[in-house]
Amino acid sequence: MTAAPRSGHRRTRYPPGPGFHDGEKLDAAAAKFSIERHMKMPGSQRRSEIAPTRPRST
């Protein structure tokens, strides 16, 4: 994972063909869902790791 200087954005690159433990394909939509779930889930232990980032505008 790399962070752009002073932007609050992070970019994560994965090797071709990554997936979840259940065999589901890891794509941008799945990654976004996972990050948003951790941000909203009560008691999430990942929220503090993700909180400093901002959504990327499209």
Summary of the structure (lengths in Angstrom):
residues: 58
radius of gyration: 12.6
end to end distance: 20.1
largest distance: 36.1
contacts: 84
relative contact order: 0.16
helix: 29%
strand: 10%
